[in-house]
Amino acid sequence: MYDYDQTRTRNRQFRSEAPQPMMMRGGRSDMPMRQMEGSNVNIYSPTTFEDIQTLIDFLKRNEQVIVDFSSLDQPGAYRIMDFMSGAIYALDGSIKEIKANIFLFAPRGVSISVPPQYRN
């Protein structure tokens, strides 16, 4: 026979195990913090030419990508950089060199600011 009290107890336990939203710290601690669409930053070190599709997919989802080319030989890094430059142009994004062989690729709507002391 169906026991209403057992069902309520099971549901109560299930709800208590559900993940709670992250809460903001500071002024309004009762306000849930939500991740904005496209707010991810991905760090990627391509090893083959086929990794380009993954990198461009990040950009198409409005996610930033930091790419480390140091694991590739120079012709391979240039080839991937050429494709990434074309994708950035098509998606109206931007590129900034962070340091030798490491670049930030940002989609449209993400501005890259560099303090004056770090400009070339």
N, C-alpha and C positions, 0 to 999 in steps of 0.2 A: 504494500500500500504506500501511497505517496505521503511523505512526512514533511510538512511545510517548514517546521522548525529546523530540520537538518539542511534543507535547501538554503534557508536564510543564513545559517552558520557558514556553509560552504561559500556562498557569495560574499559574505563579509570577509572571510579569509582571503579570497581571490582579490578583492578590491584593495586590501591592505598590502598585498604584494606588488601591486602595480607601481611602476616607477612614477615618482613625483616630479613635477616640472622643476627645473633649476630656478632658484630665486636670486634676484639681484641683491648685491650687497651695497649698502650705503643708504641714501635717502629714503627710498621706498622699498623696504625689504619684503613687503607683501606682494610685490608685482612679479609675475613669472617672467623669466628671461627667455626669449625666443631666438632661435638662430635664423638670421635673415637668409633668404635665397641668394645663392652666389657669394656667400661670405667665407667660403672655404679657401684655404691656401694649401696647395699641394706641393710637396718637394719630391722631385723625380730625378733619377739618374738613368738616362736611357743607355741601353747596351747594344741595341740593334736599330736598324732603320725602321723596323716594323713598330717600334714604340711611338712613332709620330702620331699614329691614330689616337692612342691613349692621351697624349699631350693635347692634341687639338680638341678631343672630346671634353677635357676639363674646361678649355676656353669657351667652347660652345655652351657649356652649362654655367657660364659667367663665373667660373672659378679661376683664381690666380694660380700660376704655376711657377715655382722656382726650379730651374733646370740646371743640373750640374753635368757639364760635358766632359769632365776630367777623365772619365772611364773610357772615352772613345778616342780613336786615332783622329788626327787633324782632318783628313778628308771626310770621315764619317760625321764629325761634329759640324763641319761646314755644310754638309748636305742636309742634316737635320735642321740647322739654323736657317738655311734657305727656305725650307718648307714652313718652319714656324714663323718666319718673317712674312711669308705670303699669307698664312692663316691670320696673323695679327692684323695685317693690312685689310684683308677681307672682312674681318670682324670689327674693324675700327678700334683696335686695342693699342697697346703700347709695350715697348720693351725697354728694360734698363739693365745695364750690366752692374751686378753687385760687386763682383771681384773677378779675377781671371777665371774664365771657363764657367762662371756661374751667372745666370741671367734670370731676371724676373719678367714673366710675360703676364700682362694684365689685360683683361677684357675691357670693352667699352664701359665707361662709367666709373672706372677705378683710376684715380689719379695717383701718380707716383711722385712724391716730393722728396727732393734731395737737399739737405742742408748745405749752405754755401761752403762750409769747410770741406765737404766731400765732393764737390764739383770739380771736374777737370778743367 
